[in-house]
Amino acid sequence: MRQLALLVTSETLLVDDERGRIAYVPEFIDADTARDWFAEIREGVDWHAQRRMMYEREVDVPRLVSSFRLDPPAESMPQAILDASRRVIERVGEPFNSVGLNRYRDGRDSVAPHNDHLNEICEGFSIALISLGAARRMSIRAKAGPRRVIHVDLEPGSLFVMSYAAQLHYTHAVPKTPNPVGERISLAFRVKRPRVPTADASPTGIHR
Ligand SMILES: O=C(O)CCC(=O)C(=O)O
């Protein structure tokens, strides 16, 4: 009972109503492990710079990204990500089968306000984020009234969990900051829909 009480008090509920549930768990991973995972993932992952269309112009995505499926995990996946996925699955109790990685090199890197692509994730399941490296601010905004804005500094080793319903009613963002800030890596765990065979499977398939 004592241990359960400690677990419950370590979780801060930022949102918990008919518009969804958003929870923040600082020190989910101890500081030494968070430091080791950051170093291993930074070095061991094949990071990509991406471009995307914005207002009819192609622009850089302001961060590096990568991703892995967990069903089953690729052999090239760093052990740290496997360990992190086990911890998150155990804590949240949901069958996360993919992890998206974001690497923010400095305060100019960011993610704009958005909700997750609901057509890619299984209905009803949460999105869980582990933060490593420098702390960065997450800004959460209700899409409709009553107006609600929440800012939370995502500390290294923390866990941040948003319910599926929260994706319908809130956006989340990691804004740019003019303050000097070190590198940050986030691991975003999702329950993705099963992969469907695409035209890419044909010998002359078109790659997107
Ligand atoms: O880096 C973060 O904590 C947020 C990442 C995010 O919003 C996303 O991957 O969709």
The ligand as an SDF file (V2000), in Angstrom:
LIG
                    3D

 10  9  0  0  0  0  0  0  0  0999 V2000
    9.2180   16.0110  -28.1190 O   0  0  0  0  0  0  0  0  0  0  0  0
    8.1620   15.9200  -27.5320 C   0  0  0  0  0  0  0  0  0  0  0  0
    8.0820   15.7680  -26.3240 O   0  0  0  0  0  0  0  0  0  0  0  0
    6.8670   16.0110  -28.3250 C   0  0  0  0  0  0  0  0  0  0  0  0
    6.9050   15.2010  -29.5690 C   0  0  0  0  0  0  0  0  0  0  0  0
    5.6110   15.2130  -30.2940 C   0  0  0  0  0  0  0  0  0  0  0  0
    4.7570   16.0210  -30.0800 O   0  0  0  0  0  0  0  0  0  0  0  0
    5.3770   14.2130  -31.3320 C   0  0  0  0  0  0  0  0  0  0  0  0
    6.2500   13.3750  -31.5800 O   0  0  0  0  0  0  0  0  0  0  0  0
    4.2780   14.2380  -31.9200 O   0  0  0  0  0  0  0  0  0  0  0  0
  1  2  2  0
  2  3  1  0
  2  4  1  0
  4  5  1  0
  5  6  1  0
  6  7  2  0
  6  8  1  0
  8  9  2  0
  8 10  1  0
M  END
$$$$
